[in-house]
Amino acid sequence: MGFSPHGSYQLWVVFTTKQKIMEEYIKQIDKKIVYNKKTIVLGIPFDDHSSFLKGASKGPKAIRKALNSPSANLSTESGYDLSLSDDWLDMGNIDDMNSSNNAFSIIENRFNEYLTQGARIVTLGGDNSITLPIIRAYGKIMGPLDIMQIDAHPDLYDELDGDRESHACPFSRIMEENLVERLVQVGIRTMNPHQKEQSDRFGTEVITMREWNSGLNFEFSDPVYLSIDMDCLDPGFAPGVSHYEPGGFTPRDVISMIQNIKGDIIGADIVELNPKRDHHGMTAFVGAKFLKEILDRMING
């Protein structure tokens, strides 16, 4: 095959055009383009408010690794292929937090930016403390809204070890600040007297693991934010968490809840995955499965 200057010129034009398109795309991001209800994925590698073990800051990387593993694909159980969809974007991590002193304000400000541009956000944590600044942004811009929390713990401590921003406290702060209309807490199996008092004070709707059954229906008239702590699962299915609490959900139980919630899911987080305790990435793969099904619900309803 002979050398063709004309062909080389055509290749140069194609390459230059693609480069200019990418540069323009980056400029548009810098100019805060409108997402218009596009769903975005954000990682928050933060665990400064973990009370027992560190490691949840490695959660976003582990879930993304599982999501993109060649051992699986990006299709959901409905048959929706996320790899062919333009309705979601992975925007990477919020990783410019210098310390726990300014982390919450940085998270809230970043969410304010995306939400005012019309985005719907799925967050990969990170410990459960990050839910507080996220809901501060959601409550301000998207309220009124409800929360469905799937968790082994109610996270209703007034403070834990002197830390009012502990991952054991976010829902107390959320309710104190009147950021949501309803807080529905599902799978709880660690309710102590103090947190029971807090629950009664705030009027949270608690479905303990003892009371839960697969026939329960969850219906929301307001837009709903879904918060999933990976320790909602029985540790036999999800060893990659900091706090083992036996007697929890199976992955199928949680997937069914995601698929069957009646309401408009406008945001979600998947938190408390600790890869340091995981075995062969099995908990990360469950987290990635939850992410796919949540994206399907948020994109397709």
C-alpha angles and dihedrals in degrees: 000000000000127000114263118200088192091055091047090052091052091052090049091051092050092048093046092047092051090048091052091048090053092047090051090048091053090048090052091053089050089050091054100247118203115261094198098209094321110152116237131191119221128183122213108192095194131131104150091123097051109126103201114019135009121224106091089102087074091057100095093053092048094050092048091049090053093044092055097039114134087226090076142024137234098251119118126220090264089059094254109147109216091189089067096043126105091188096089138045134192104224096185125233137326093234104152095093107126096190143345087265093074102019097098094050091048092050093047093047093049091050090047089057095050096041093050087054090058099258126148111212137213111192127206112206163241118182123331093260089082090070089075099063090039092056091044087062094042093047092052097047107022103028145168093060142146131227128221107197118193106193146128089231130052091217090212101132113137086219136341121211089344094305114121090182094054119135084249092062113045098106092051089057092044092053094042090054092048091233096149139035097220135018112196112189116197130188096017114166104156103062109151126186095265094051091044088057089049091049091051091046094053097035096235118175108236125194105183122205088252090057099040122104132169092250094067117115123211115205128175128188093190122059108279133223115206119212117187121188108195091223087071083086124080106262089238086072097032115031092159097089133096097232118050112206112170123213098052139136128297116235088251091057091056095042089053091052091050091050096045106040107125106223145062108290105209099169144001145182134207108202146169099040106151109194091189088073098037125111116224089333093289095141091046089054090053089050090050090050090052089049093054093050092046091051090051091052094046093048100039104023 
